[in-house]
């Protein structure tokens, strides 16, 4: 995998609320490829789904 360096991606220095939908999609794909899912809730929210969508219910 190619390592992303500071400033290489438009979303790199932004918090989720500052990102466009395309930037959220790119960030989610990048972190998902690294095995991390912390952008998942924001991605779900942007697509009209609850942030806990797909999680097991107690």
Buried (B, 14 or more C-beta within 10 A) or exposed (E): EEEEEEEEBEBBEBEBEEBEEEBBBBBBEBBBEEEEEEBBBBBBBBEEEEEEEEEEEE
